[in-house]
Amino acid sequence: MGPSMEEQLDNWFTYHPPGEGDGEKYEALRAAGKAFAEAIVALTPPGADQSAAIRKVREAVFTANAAIACKGW
């Protein structure tokens, strides 16, 4: 059985200082996200869908960063 919801909330809403090697992982994710966002801007017309696509890339990077910080919870 996995962690309880209370344990998950405690983990998600607690500051997690970067561990060894985490900084490099965050940098790699940000660089990949930026490259993808740049491709979206270069290959799609400006508009609501382009903005939504970029927003989702940002959300994906933020969520991936949380996976690192929260150690996969």
CHARMM-style PDB file with segment names, atoms N, HN, CA, C and O in Angstrom:
ATOM      1  N   MET     1       0.845  -1.180   0.000  1.00  0.00      PROA
ATOM      2  CA  MET     1       0.000   0.000   0.000  1.00  0.00      PROA
ATOM      3  C   MET     1       0.889   1.241   0.000  1.00  0.00      PROA
ATOM      4  O   MET     1       1.884   1.298   0.723  1.00  0.00      PROA
ATOM      5  N   GLY     2       0.532   2.220  -0.801  1.00  0.00      PROA
ATOM      6  HN  GLY     2      -0.276   2.174  -1.388  1.00  0.00      PROA
ATOM      7  CA  GLY     2       1.328   3.437  -0.921  1.00  0.00      PROA
ATOM      8  C   GLY     2       1.073   4.409   0.218  1.00  0.00      PROA
ATOM      9  O   GLY     2       0.330   4.111   1.154  1.00  0.00      PROA
ATOM     10  N   PRO     3       1.690   5.559   0.126  1.00  0.00      PROA
ATOM     11  CA  PRO     3       1.521   6.564   1.173  1.00  0.00      PROA
ATOM     12  C   PRO     3       0.086   7.080   1.222  1.00  0.00      PROA
ATOM     13  O   PRO     3      -0.612   7.120   0.209  1.00  0.00      PROA
ATOM     14  N   SER     4      -0.336   7.470   2.413  1.00  0.00      PROA
ATOM     15  HN  SER     4       0.231   7.437   3.237  1.00  0.00      PROA
ATOM     16  CA  SER     4      -1.679   8.023   2.584  1.00  0.00      PROA
ATOM     17  C   SER     4      -1.742   9.407   1.941  1.00  0.00      PROA
ATOM     18  O   SER     4      -0.713  10.018   1.654  1.00  0.00      PROA
ATOM     19  N   MET     5      -2.956   9.888   1.720  1.00  0.00      PROA
ATOM     20  HN  MET     5      -3.792   9.392   1.953  1.00  0.00      PROA
ATOM     21  CA  MET     5      -3.125  11.224   1.147  1.00  0.00      PROA
ATOM     22  C   MET     5      -2.495  12.272   2.059  1.00  0.00      PROA
ATOM     23  O   MET     5      -1.888  13.224   1.568  1.00  0.00      PROA
ATOM     24  N   GLU     6      -2.626  12.120   3.356  1.00  0.00      PROA
ATOM     25  HN  GLU     6      -3.119  11.346   3.755  1.00  0.00      PROA
ATOM     26  CA  GLU     6      -2.021  13.082   4.293  1.00  0.00      PROA
ATOM     27  C   GLU     6      -0.501  13.101   4.130  1.00  0.00      PROA
ATOM     28  O   GLU     6       0.116  14.166   4.144  1.00  0.00      PROA
ATOM     29  N   GLU     7       0.098  11.917   3.975  1.00  0.00      PROA
ATOM     30  HN  GLU     7      -0.403  11.052   3.964  1.00  0.00      PROA
ATOM     31  CA  GLU     7       1.548  11.850   3.765  1.00  0.00      PROA
ATOM     32  C   GLU     7       1.935  12.490   2.435  1.00  0.00      PROA
ATOM     33  O   GLU     7       2.947  13.184   2.346  1.00  0.00      PROA
ATOM     34  N   GLN     8       1.132  12.257   1.411  1.00  0.00      PROA
ATOM     35  HN  GLN     8       0.310  11.693   1.483  1.00  0.00      PROA
ATOM     36  CA  GLN     8       1.413  12.862   0.116  1.00  0.00      PROA
ATOM     37  C   GLN     8       1.329  14.382   0.194  1.00  0.00      PROA
ATOM     38  O   GLN     8       2.193  15.080  -0.336  1.00  0.00      PROA
ATOM     39  N   LEU     9       0.297  14.893   0.849  1.00  0.00      PROA
ATOM     40  HN  LEU     9      -0.404  14.326   1.279  1.00  0.00      PROA
ATOM     41  CA  LEU     9       0.152  16.348   0.987  1.00  0.00      PROA
ATOM     42  C   LEU     9       1.319  16.937   1.766  1.00  0.00      PROA
ATOM     43  O   LEU     9       1.849  17.987   1.402  1.00  0.00      PROA
ATOM     44  N   ASP    10       1.715  16.264   2.833  1.00  0.00      PROA
ATOM     45  HN  ASP    10       1.284  15.412   3.129  1.00  0.00      PROA
ATOM     46  CA  ASP    10       2.870  16.737   3.601  1.00  0.00      PROA
ATOM     47  C   ASP    10       4.106  16.807   2.707  1.00  0.00      PROA
ATOM     48  O   ASP    10       4.874  17.766   2.785  1.00  0.00      PROA
ATOM     49  N   ASN    11       4.300  15.801   1.861  1.00  0.00      PROA
ATOM     50  HN  ASN    11       3.676  15.023   1.797  1.00  0.00      PROA
ATOM     51  CA  ASN    11       5.459  15.781   0.978  1.00  0.00      PROA
ATOM     52  C   ASN    11       5.358  16.864  -0.095  1.00  0.00      PROA
ATOM     53  O   ASN    11       6.330  17.575  -0.346  1.00  0.00      PROA
ATOM     54  N   TRP    12       4.196  16.995  -0.726  1.00  0.00      PROA
ATOM     55  HN  TRP    12       3.406  16.417  -0.521  1.00  0.00      PROA
ATOM     56  CA  TRP    12       4.032  17.957  -1.812  1.00  0.00      PROA
ATOM     57  C   TRP    12       4.145  19.401  -1.363  1.00  0.00      PROA
ATOM     58  O   TRP    12       4.603  20.250  -2.128  1.00  0.00      PROA
ATOM     59  N   PHE    13       3.739  19.695  -0.141  1.00  0.00      PROA
ATOM     60  HN  PHE    13       3.368  19.006   0.481  1.00  0.00      PROA
ATOM     61  CA  PHE    13       3.709  21.080   0.322  1.00  0.00      PROA
ATOM     62  C   PHE    13       4.773  21.370   1.370  1.00  0.00      PROA
ATOM     63  O   PHE    13       4.577  22.187   2.269  1.00  0.00      PROA
ATOM     64  N   THR    14       5.894  20.690   1.237  1.00  0.00      PROA
ATOM     65  HN  THR    14       6.053  20.027   0.506  1.00  0.00      PROA
ATOM     66  CA  THR    14       7.053  20.904   2.093  1.00  0.00      PROA
ATOM     67  C   THR    14       8.216  21.319   1.204  1.00  0.00      PROA
ATOM     68  O   THR    14       8.362  20.809   0.093  1.00  0.00      PROA
ATOM     69  N   TYR    15       9.033  22.231   1.679  1.00  0.00      PROA
ATOM     70  HN  TYR    15       8.914  22.646   2.581  1.00  0.00      PROA
ATOM     71  CA  TYR    15      10.229  22.624   0.921  1.00  0.00      PROA
ATOM     72  C   TYR    15      11.200  21.455   0.892  1.00  0.00      PROA
ATOM     73  O   TYR    15      11.469  20.824   1.914  1.00  0.00      PROA
ATOM     74  N   HSD    16      11.723  21.176  -0.301  1.00  0.00      PROA
ATOM     75  HN  HSD    16      11.504  21.688  -1.132  1.00  0.00      PROA
ATOM     76  CA  HSD    16      12.702  20.115  -0.483  1.00  0.00      PROA
ATOM     77  C   HSD    16      13.974  20.742  -1.040  1.00  0.00      PROA
ATOM     78  O   HSD    16      14.022  21.087  -2.220  1.00  0.00      PROA
ATOM     79  N   PRO    17      15.004  20.895  -0.213  1.00  0.00      PROA
ATOM     80  CA  PRO    17      16.247  21.446  -0.756  1.00  0.00      PROA
ATOM     81  C   PRO    17      16.810  20.490  -1.807  1.00  0.00      PROA
ATOM     82  O   PRO    17      16.660  19.274  -1.691  1.00  0.00      PROA
ATOM     83  N   PRO    18      17.456  21.046  -2.830  1.00  0.00      PROA
ATOM     84  CA  PRO    18      18.007  20.181  -3.876  1.00  0.00      PROA
ATOM     85  C   PRO    18      19.013  19.190  -3.308  1.00  0.00      PROA
ATOM     86  O   PRO    18      19.856  19.537  -2.480  1.00  0.00      PROA
ATOM     87  N   GLY    19      18.907  17.961  -3.767  1.00  0.00      PROA
ATOM     88  HN  GLY    19      18.223  17.679  -4.439  1.00  0.00      PROA
ATOM     89  CA  GLY    19      19.862  16.934  -3.388  1.00  0.00      PROA
ATOM     90  C   GLY    19      21.043  16.931  -4.346  1.00  0.00      PROA
ATOM     91  O   GLY    19      21.089  17.708  -5.300  1.00  0.00      PROA
ATOM     92  N   GLU    20      21.974  16.067  -4.084  1.00  0.00      PROA
ATOM     93  HN  GLU    20      21.936  15.436  -3.309  1.00  0.00      PROA
ATOM     94  CA  GLU    20      23.147  15.958  -4.944  1.00  0.00      PROA
ATOM     95  C   GLU    20      22.724  15.585  -6.354  1.00  0.00      PROA
ATOM     96  O   GLU    20      22.015  14.599  -6.551  1.00  0.00      PROA
ATOM     97  N   GLY    21      23.151  16.361  -7.328  1.00  0.00      PROA
ATOM     98  HN  GLY    21      23.728  17.162  -7.169  1.00  0.00      PROA
ATOM     99  CA  GLY    21      22.841  16.104  -8.722  1.00  0.00      PROA
ATOM    100  C   GLY    21      21.503  16.666  -9.186  1.00  0.00      PROA
ATOM    101  O   GLY    21      21.224  16.672 -10.385  1.00  0.00      PROA
ATOM    102  N   ASP    22      20.668  17.140  -8.257  1.00  0.00      PROA
ATOM    103  HN  ASP    22      20.895  17.136  -7.283  1.00  0.00      PROA
ATOM    104  CA  ASP    22      19.355  17.662  -8.648  1.00  0.00      PROA
ATOM    105  C   ASP    22      19.469  18.919  -9.501  1.00  0.00      PROA
ATOM    106  O   ASP    22      18.691  19.099 -10.439  1.00  0.00      PROA
ATOM    107  N   GLY    23      20.412  19.777  -9.195  1.00  0.00      PROA
ATOM    108  HN  GLY    23      21.044  19.631  -8.434  1.00  0.00      PROA
ATOM    109  CA  GLY    23      20.569  21.015  -9.958  1.00  0.00      PROA
ATOM    110  C   GLY    23      20.783  20.749 -11.437  1.00  0.00      PROA
ATOM    111  O   GLY    23      20.216  21.434 -12.289  1.00  0.00      PROA
ATOM    112  N   GLU    24      21.594  19.762 -11.734  1.00  0.00      PROA
ATOM    113  HN  GLU    24      22.054  19.206 -11.042  1.00  0.00      PROA
ATOM    114  CA  GLU    24      21.858  19.412 -13.129  1.00  0.00      PROA
ATOM    115  C   GLU    24      20.600  18.858 -13.793  1.00  0.00      PROA
ATOM    116  O   GLU    24      20.348  19.127 -14.968  1.00  0.00      PROA
ATOM    117  N   LYS    25      19.817  18.091 -13.051  1.00  0.00      PROA
ATOM    118  HN  LYS    25      20.022  17.873 -12.097  1.00  0.00      PROA
ATOM    119  CA  LYS    25      18.562  17.550 -13.593  1.00  0.00      PROA
ATOM    120  C   LYS    25      17.583  18.685 -13.904  1.00  0.00      PROA
ATOM    121  O   LYS    25      16.948  18.692 -14.959  1.00  0.00      PROA
ATOM    122  N   TYR    26      17.464  19.652 -12.971  1.00  0.00      PROA
ATOM    123  HN  TYR    26      17.979  19.646 -12.114  1.00  0.00      PROA
ATOM    124  CA  TYR    26      16.574  20.797 -13.203  1.00  0.00      PROA
ATOM    125  C   TYR    26      17.015  21.575 -14.440  1.00  0.00      PROA
ATOM    126  O   TYR    26      16.186  21.961 -15.264  1.00  0.00      PROA
ATOM    127  N   GLU    27      18.310  21.800 -14.566  1.00  0.00      PROA
ATOM    128  HN  GLU    27      18.984  21.486 -13.897  1.00  0.00      PROA
ATOM    129  CA  GLU    27      18.847  22.528 -15.728  1.00  0.00      PROA
ATOM    130  C   GLU    27      18.526  21.804 -17.029  1.00  0.00      PROA
ATOM    131  O   GLU    27      18.115  22.429 -18.006  1.00  0.00      PROA
ATOM    132  N   ALA    28      18.712  20.487 -17.041  1.00  0.00      PROA
ATOM    133  HN  ALA    28      19.046  19.979 -16.247  1.00  0.00      PROA
ATOM    134  CA  ALA    28      18.449  19.704 -18.248  1.00  0.00      PROA
ATOM    135  C   ALA    28      16.969  19.772 -18.628  1.00  0.00      PROA
ATOM    136  O   ALA    28      16.634  19.917 -19.804  1.00  0.00      PROA
ATOM    137  N   LEU    29      16.095  19.670 -17.643  1.00  0.00      PROA
ATOM    138  HN  LEU    29      16.367  19.552 -16.688  1.00  0.00      PROA
ATOM    139  CA  LEU    29      14.656  19.757 -17.930  1.00  0.00      PROA
ATOM    140  C   LEU    29      14.273  21.137 -18.459  1.00  0.00      PROA
ATOM    141  O   LEU    29      13.496  21.247 -19.407  1.00  0.00      PROA
ATOM    142  N   ARG    30      14.820  22.193 -17.844  1.00  0.00      PROA
ATOM    143  HN  ARG    30      15.452  22.104 -17.073  1.00  0.00      PROA
ATOM    144  CA  ARG    30      14.516  23.552 -18.317  1.00  0.00      PROA
ATOM    145  C   ARG    30      15.016  23.754 -19.742  1.00  0.00      PROA
ATOM    146  O   ARG    30      14.326  24.358 -20.564  1.00  0.00      PROA
ATOM    147  N   ALA    31      16.213  23.253 -20.040  1.00  0.00      PROA
ATOM    148  HN  ALA    31      16.773  22.762 -19.373  1.00  0.00      PROA
ATOM    149  CA  ALA    31      16.767  23.409 -21.394  1.00  0.00      PROA
ATOM    150  C   ALA    31      15.915  22.651 -22.412  1.00  0.00      PROA
ATOM    151  O   ALA    31      15.638  23.168 -23.494  1.00  0.00      PROA
ATOM    152  N   ALA    32      15.500  21.435 -22.073  1.00  0.00      PROA
ATOM    153  HN  ALA    32      15.725  21.015 -21.194  1.00  0.00      PROA
ATOM    154  CA  ALA    32      14.663  20.661 -22.991  1.00  0.00      PROA
ATOM    155  C   ALA    32      13.310  21.336 -23.183  1.00  0.00      PROA
ATOM    156  O   ALA    32      12.799  21.405 -24.300  1.00  0.00      PROA
ATOM    157  N   GLY    33      12.730  21.834 -22.089  1.00  0.00      PROA
ATOM    158  HN  GLY    33      13.146  21.778 -21.181  1.00  0.00      PROA
ATOM    159  CA  GLY    33      11.454  22.530 -22.188  1.00  0.00      PROA
ATOM    160  C   GLY    33      11.558  23.788 -23.031  1.00  0.00      PROA
ATOM    161  O   GLY    33      10.678  24.078 -23.841  1.00  0.00      PROA
ATOM    162  N   LYS    34      12.644  24.537 -22.833  1.00  0.00      PROA
ATOM    163  HN  LYS    34      13.358  24.301 -22.175  1.00  0.00      PROA
ATOM    164  CA  LYS    34      12.824  25.755 -23.623  1.00  0.00      PROA
ATOM    165  C   LYS    34      12.982  25.429 -25.099  1.00  0.00      PROA
ATOM    166  O   LYS    34      12.414  26.109 -25.953  1.00  0.00      PROA
ATOM    167  N   ALA    35      13.755  24.386 -25.402  1.00  0.00      PROA
ATOM    168  HN  ALA    35      14.216  23.833 -24.708  1.00  0.00      PROA
ATOM    169  CA  ALA    35      13.951  24.000 -26.801  1.00  0.00      PROA
ATOM    170  C   ALA    35      12.614  23.613 -27.437  1.00  0.00      PROA
ATOM    171  O   ALA    35      12.340  23.985 -28.579  1.00  0.00      PROA
ATOM    172  N   PHE    36      11.791  22.877 -26.711  1.00  0.00      PROA
ATOM    173  HN  PHE    36      12.014  22.575 -25.784  1.00  0.00      PROA
ATOM    174  CA  PHE    36      10.495  22.483 -27.244  1.00  0.00      PROA
ATOM    175  C   PHE    36       9.594  23.701 -27.420  1.00  0.00      PROA
ATOM    176  O   PHE    36       8.912  23.823 -28.438  1.00  0.00      PROA
ATOM    177  N   ALA    37       9.586  24.603 -26.437  1.00  0.00      PROA
ATOM    178  HN  ALA    37      10.140  24.504 -25.611  1.00  0.00      PROA
ATOM    179  CA  ALA    37       8.781  25.824 -26.550  1.00  0.00      PROA
ATOM    180  C   ALA    37       9.241  26.676 -27.732  1.00  0.00      PROA
ATOM    181  O   ALA    37       8.415  27.257 -28.436  1.00  0.00      PROA
ATOM    182  N   GLU    38      10.545  26.752 -27.951  1.00  0.00      PROA
ATOM    183  HN  GLU    38      11.216  26.280 -27.379  1.00  0.00      PROA
ATOM    184  CA  GLU    38      11.063  27.497 -29.101  1.00  0.00      PROA
ATOM    185  C   GLU    38      10.607  26.865 -30.412  1.00  0.00      PROA
ATOM    186  O   GLU    38      10.291  27.576 -31.365  1.00  0.00      PROA
ATOM    187  N   ALA    39      10.571  25.531 -30.468  1.00  0.00      PROA
ATOM    188  HN  ALA    39      10.828  24.952 -29.694  1.00  0.00      PROA
ATOM    189  CA  ALA    39      10.094  24.850 -31.671  1.00  0.00      PROA
ATOM    190  C   ALA    39       8.613  25.150 -31.901  1.00  0.00      PROA
ATOM    191  O   ALA    39       8.185  25.353 -33.037  1.00  0.00      PROA
ATOM    192  N   ILE    40       7.847  25.176 -30.837  1.00  0.00      PROA
ATOM    193  HN  ILE    40       8.194  25.011 -29.914  1.00  0.00      PROA
ATOM    194  CA  ILE    40       6.421  25.503 -30.951  1.00  0.00      PROA
ATOM    195  C   ILE    40       6.252  26.905 -31.520  1.00  0.00      PROA
ATOM    196  O   ILE    40       5.441  27.117 -32.422  1.00  0.00      PROA
ATOM    197  N   VAL    41       7.014  27.861 -30.996  1.00  0.00      PROA
ATOM    198  HN  VAL    41       7.673  27.688 -30.264  1.00  0.00      PROA
ATOM    199  CA  VAL    41       6.924  29.243 -31.484  1.00  0.00      PROA
ATOM    200  C   VAL    41       7.341  29.321 -32.951  1.00  0.00      PROA
ATOM    201  O   VAL    41       6.712  30.024 -33.743  1.00  0.00      PROA
ATOM    202  N   ALA    42       8.397  28.603 -33.309  1.00  0.00      PROA
ATOM    203  HN  ALA    42       8.908  28.032 -32.666  1.00  0.00      PROA
ATOM    204  CA  ALA    42       8.904  28.667 -34.679  1.00  0.00      PROA
ATOM    205  C   ALA    42       7.985  27.977 -35.692  1.00  0.00      PROA
ATOM    206  O   ALA    42       7.938  28.377 -36.855  1.00  0.00      PROA
ATOM    207  N   LEU    43       7.262  26.953 -35.262  1.00  0.00      PROA
ATOM    208  HN  LEU    43       7.300  26.628 -34.317  1.00  0.00      PROA
ATOM    209  CA  LEU    43       6.525  26.115 -36.205  1.00  0.00      PROA
ATOM    210  C   LEU    43       5.012  26.308 -36.199  1.00  0.00      PROA
ATOM    211  O   LEU    43       4.309  25.733 -37.030  1.00  0.00      PROA
ATOM    212  N   THR    44       4.514  27.105 -35.275  1.00  0.00      PROA
ATOM    213  HN  THR    44       5.085  27.572 -34.600  1.00  0.00      PROA
ATOM    214  CA  THR    44       3.060  27.286 -35.192  1.00  0.00      PROA
ATOM    215  C   THR    44       2.713  28.771 -35.258  1.00  0.00      PROA
ATOM    216  O   THR    44       3.513  29.624 -34.875  1.00  0.00      PROA
ATOM    217  N   PRO    45       1.518  29.065 -35.745  1.00  0.00      PROA
ATOM    218  CA  PRO    45       1.111  30.472 -35.788  1.00  0.00      PROA
ATOM    219  C   PRO    45       0.761  30.975 -34.389  1.00  0.00      PROA
ATOM    220  O   PRO    45       0.278  30.213 -33.551  1.00  0.00      PROA
ATOM    221  N   PRO    46       1.008  32.263 -34.141  1.00  0.00      PROA
ATOM    222  CA  PRO    46       0.614  32.839 -32.853  1.00  0.00      PROA
ATOM    223  C   PRO    46      -0.884  32.686 -32.645  1.00  0.00      PROA
ATOM    224  O   PRO    46      -1.663  32.727 -33.598  1.00  0.00      PROA
ATOM    225  N   GLY    47      -1.270  32.514 -31.417  1.00  0.00      PROA
ATOM    226  HN  GLY    47      -0.638  32.481 -30.643  1.00  0.00      PROA
ATOM    227  CA  GLY    47      -2.684  32.409 -31.106  1.00  0.00      PROA
ATOM    228  C   GLY    47      -2.903  31.631 -29.825  1.00  0.00      PROA
ATOM    229  O   GLY    47      -1.962  31.276 -29.115  1.00  0.00      PROA
ATOM    230  N   ALA    48      -4.154  31.382 -29.557  1.00  0.00      PROA
ATOM    231  HN  ALA    48      -4.918  31.671 -30.134  1.00  0.00      PROA
ATOM    232  CA  ALA    48      -4.534  30.721 -28.306  1.00  0.00      PROA
ATOM    233  C   ALA    48      -3.937  29.313 -28.199  1.00  0.00      PROA
ATOM    234  O   ALA    48      -3.484  28.913 -27.126  1.00  0.00      PROA
ATOM    235  N   ASP    49      -3.935  28.561 -29.309  1.00  0.00      PROA
ATOM    236  HN  ASP    49      -4.303  28.886 -30.180  1.00  0.00      PROA
ATOM    237  CA  ASP    49      -3.383  27.204 -29.247  1.00  0.00      PROA
ATOM    238  C   ASP    49      -1.879  27.215 -29.018  1.00  0.00      PROA
ATOM    239  O   ASP    49      -1.360  26.379 -28.277  1.00  0.00      PROA
ATOM    240  N   GLN    50      -1.179  28.144 -29.640  1.00  0.00      PROA
ATOM    241  HN  GLN    50      -1.600  28.823 -30.241  1.00  0.00      PROA
ATOM    242  CA  GLN    50       0.257  28.259 -29.406  1.00  0.00      PROA
ATOM    243  C   GLN    50       0.518  28.574 -27.936  1.00  0.00      PROA
ATOM    244  O   GLN    50       1.377  27.960 -27.303  1.00  0.00      PROA
ATOM    245  N   SER    51      -0.229  29.533 -27.403  1.00  0.00      PROA
ATOM    246  HN  SER    51      -0.927  30.031 -27.917  1.00  0.00      PROA
ATOM    247  CA  SER    51      -0.076  29.895 -25.984  1.00  0.00      PROA
ATOM    248  C   SER    51      -0.367  28.706 -25.080  1.00  0.00      PROA
ATOM    249  O   SER    51       0.355  28.466 -24.112  1.00  0.00      PROA
ATOM    250  N   ALA    52      -1.423  27.961 -25.393  1.00  0.00      PROA
ATOM    251  HN  ALA    52      -2.010  28.156 -26.179  1.00  0.00      PROA
ATOM    252  CA  ALA    52      -1.767  26.787 -24.581  1.00  0.00      PROA
ATOM    253  C   ALA    52      -0.662  25.741 -24.644  1.00  0.00      PROA
ATOM    254  O   ALA    52      -0.325  25.133 -23.628  1.00  0.00      PROA
ATOM    255  N   ALA    53      -0.096  25.525 -25.832  1.00  0.00      PROA
ATOM    256  HN  ALA    53      -0.370  26.018 -26.658  1.00  0.00      PROA
ATOM    257  CA  ALA    53       0.973  24.541 -25.977  1.00  0.00      PROA
ATOM    258  C   ALA    53       2.187  24.925 -25.126  1.00  0.00      PROA
ATOM    259  O   ALA    53       2.772  24.076 -24.453  1.00  0.00      PROA
ATOM    260  N   ILE    54       2.556  26.185 -25.159  1.00  0.00      PROA
ATOM    261  HN  ILE    54       2.081  26.875 -25.706  1.00  0.00      PROA
ATOM    262  CA  ILE    54       3.697  26.646 -24.358  1.00  0.00      PROA
ATOM    263  C   ILE    54       3.385  26.507 -22.869  1.00  0.00      PROA
ATOM    264  O   ILE    54       4.241  26.095 -22.086  1.00  0.00      PROA
ATOM    265  N   ARG    55       2.169  26.849 -22.487  1.00  0.00      PROA
ATOM    266  HN  ARG    55       1.474  27.183 -23.123  1.00  0.00      PROA
ATOM    267  CA  ARG    55       1.771  26.715 -21.076  1.00  0.00      PROA
ATOM    268  C   ARG    55       1.889  25.263 -20.623  1.00  0.00      PROA
ATOM    269  O   ARG    55       2.337  24.993 -19.508  1.00  0.00      PROA
ATOM    270  N   LYS    56       1.492  24.336 -21.477  1.00  0.00      PROA
ATOM    271  HN  LYS    56       1.128  24.555 -22.382  1.00  0.00      PROA
ATOM    272  CA  LYS    56       1.576  22.920 -21.115  1.00  0.00      PROA
ATOM    273  C   LYS    56       3.027  22.439 -21.020  1.00  0.00      PROA
ATOM    274  O   LYS    56       3.341  21.581 -20.195  1.00  0.00      PROA
ATOM    275  N   VAL    57       3.903  22.982 -21.850  1.00  0.00      PROA
ATOM    276  HN  VAL    57       3.648  23.680 -22.520  1.00  0.00      PROA
ATOM    277  CA  VAL    57       5.324  22.658 -21.721  1.00  0.00      PROA
ATOM    278  C   VAL    57       5.838  23.145 -20.370  1.00  0.00      PROA
ATOM    279  O   VAL    57       6.554  22.431 -19.669  1.00  0.00      PROA
ATOM    280  N   ARG    58       5.459  24.383 -20.015  1.00  0.00      PROA
ATOM    281  HN  ARG    58       4.877  24.964 -20.584  1.00  0.00      PROA
ATOM    282  CA  ARG    58       5.866  24.912 -18.702  1.00  0.00      PROA
ATOM    283  C   ARG    58       5.346  24.022 -17.572  1.00  0.00      PROA
ATOM    284  O   ARG    58       6.078  23.707 -16.634  1.00  0.00      PROA
ATOM    285  N   GLU    59       4.083  23.624 -17.668  1.00  0.00      PROA
ATOM    286  HN  GLU    59       3.488  23.880 -18.430  1.00  0.00      PROA
ATOM    287  CA  GLU    59       3.500  22.749 -16.650  1.00  0.00      PROA
ATOM    288  C   GLU    59       4.254  21.421 -16.573  1.00  0.00      PROA
ATOM    289  O   GLU    59       4.492  20.899 -15.484  1.00  0.00      PROA
ATOM    290  N   ALA    60       4.624  20.881 -17.726  1.00  0.00      PROA
ATOM    291  HN  ALA    60       4.430  21.305 -18.610  1.00  0.00      PROA
ATOM    292  CA  ALA    60       5.356  19.619 -17.747  1.00  0.00      PROA
ATOM    293  C   ALA    60       6.717  19.760 -17.066  1.00  0.00      PROA
ATOM    294  O   ALA    60       7.122  18.890 -16.295  1.00  0.00      PROA
ATOM    295  N   VAL    61       7.421  20.857 -17.350  1.00  0.00      PROA
ATOM    296  HN  VAL    61       7.093  21.564 -17.976  1.00  0.00      PROA
ATOM    297  CA  VAL    61       8.718  21.087 -16.704  1.00  0.00      PROA
ATOM    298  C   VAL    61       8.538  21.251 -15.200  1.00  0.00      PROA
ATOM    299  O   VAL    61       9.293  20.672 -14.419  1.00  0.00      PROA
ATOM    300  N   PHE    62       7.539  22.040 -14.787  1.00  0.00      PROA
ATOM    301  HN  PHE    62       6.926  22.511 -15.422  1.00  0.00      PROA
ATOM    302  CA  PHE    62       7.296  22.239 -13.355  1.00  0.00      PROA
ATOM    303  C   PHE    62       6.956  20.914 -12.667  1.00  0.00      PROA
ATOM    304  O   PHE    62       7.432  20.643 -11.564  1.00  0.00      PROA
ATOM    305  N   THR    63       6.135  20.097 -13.319  1.00  0.00      PROA
ATOM    306  HN  THR    63       5.748  20.317 -14.214  1.00  0.00      PROA
ATOM    307  CA  THR    63       5.747  18.818 -12.729  1.00  0.00      PROA
ATOM    308  C   THR    63       6.935  17.866 -12.666  1.00  0.00      PROA
ATOM    309  O   THR    63       7.097  17.140 -11.686  1.00  0.00      PROA
ATOM    310  N   ALA    64       7.762  17.865 -13.700  1.00  0.00      PROA
ATOM    311  HN  ALA    64       7.631  18.456 -14.496  1.00  0.00      PROA
ATOM    312  CA  ALA    64       8.966  17.030 -13.675  1.00  0.00      PROA
ATOM    313  C   ALA    64       9.915  17.484 -12.564  1.00  0.00      PROA
ATOM    314  O   ALA    64      10.524  16.655 -11.887  1.00  0.00      PROA
ATOM    315  N   ASN    65      10.038  18.797 -12.378  1.00  0.00      PROA
ATOM    316  HN  ASN    65       9.543  19.470 -12.927  1.00  0.00      PROA
ATOM    317  CA  ASN    65      10.859  19.313 -11.279  1.00  0.00      PROA
ATOM    318  C   ASN    65      10.304  18.846  -9.934  1.00  0.00      PROA
ATOM    319  O   ASN    65      11.065  18.486  -9.036  1.00  0.00      PROA
ATOM    320  N   ALA    66       8.985  18.851  -9.799  1.00  0.00      PROA
ATOM    321  HN  ALA    66       8.366  19.143 -10.529  1.00  0.00      PROA
ATOM    322  CA  ALA    66       8.363  18.387  -8.555  1.00  0.00      PROA
ATOM    323  C   ALA    66       8.651  16.902  -8.337  1.00  0.00      PROA
ATOM    324  O   ALA    66       8.851  16.470  -7.202  1.00  0.00      PROA
ATOM    325  N   ALA    67       8.675  16.120  -9.415  1.00  0.00      PROA
ATOM    326  HN  ALA    67       8.512  16.471 -10.338  1.00  0.00      PROA
ATOM    327  CA  ALA    67       8.988  14.698  -9.282  1.00  0.00      PROA
ATOM    328  C   ALA    67      10.396  14.500  -8.723  1.00  0.00      PROA
ATOM    329  O   ALA    67      10.638  13.594  -7.925  1.00  0.00      PROA
ATOM    330  N   ILE    68      11.315  15.357  -9.152  1.00  0.00      PROA
ATOM    331  HN  ILE    68      11.119  16.093  -9.800  1.00  0.00      PROA
ATOM    332  CA  ILE    68      12.679  15.284  -8.621  1.00  0.00      PROA
ATOM    333  C   ILE    68      12.683  15.703  -7.152  1.00  0.00      PROA
ATOM    334  O   ILE    68      13.223  14.999  -6.298  1.00  0.00      PROA
ATOM    335  N   ALA    69      12.081  16.847  -6.869  1.00  0.00      PROA
ATOM    336  HN  ALA    69      11.642  17.419  -7.562  1.00  0.00      PROA
ATOM    337  CA  ALA    69      12.097  17.377  -5.498  1.00  0.00      PROA
ATOM    338  C   ALA    69      11.401  16.456  -4.507  1.00  0.00      PROA
ATOM    339  O   ALA    69      11.867  16.268  -3.383  1.00  0.00      PROA
ATOM    340  N   CYS    70      10.287  15.889  -4.935  1.00  0.00      PROA
ATOM    341  HN  CYS    70       9.909  16.042  -5.848  1.00  0.00      PROA
ATOM    342  CA  CYS    70       9.485  15.054  -4.030  1.00  0.00      PROA
ATOM    343  C   CYS    70       9.883  13.576  -4.117  1.00  0.00      PROA
ATOM    344  O   CYS    70       9.239  12.714  -3.520  1.00  0.00      PROA
ATOM    345  N   LYS    71      10.935  13.303  -4.855  1.00  0.00      PROA
ATOM    346  HN  LYS    71      11.459  14.004  -5.340  1.00  0.00      PROA
ATOM    347  CA  LYS    71      11.487  11.958  -4.988  1.00  0.00      PROA
ATOM    348  C   LYS    71      10.457  10.959  -5.517  1.00  0.00      PROA
ATOM    349  O   LYS    71      10.362   9.826  -5.047  1.00  0.00      PROA
ATOM    350  N   GLY    72       9.683  11.421  -6.518  1.00  0.00      PROA
ATOM    351  HN  GLY    72       9.761  12.342  -6.900  1.00  0.00      PROA
ATOM    352  CA  GLY    72       8.788  10.527  -7.232  1.00  0.00      PROA
ATOM    353  C   GLY    72       7.438  10.273  -6.590  1.00  0.00      PROA
ATOM    354  O   GLY    72       6.696   9.406  -7.053  1.00  0.00      PROA
ATOM    355  N   TRP    73       7.100  10.996  -5.551  1.00  0.00      PROA
ATOM    356  HN  TRP    73       7.703  11.700  -5.175  1.00  0.00      PROA
ATOM    357  CA  TRP    73       5.791  10.766  -4.908  1.00  0.00      PROA
ATOM    358  C   TRP    73       4.711  11.128  -5.853  1.00  0.00      PROA
ATOM    359  OT1 TRP    73       3.532  11.012  -5.518  1.00  0.00      PROA
TER     360      TRP     73
END
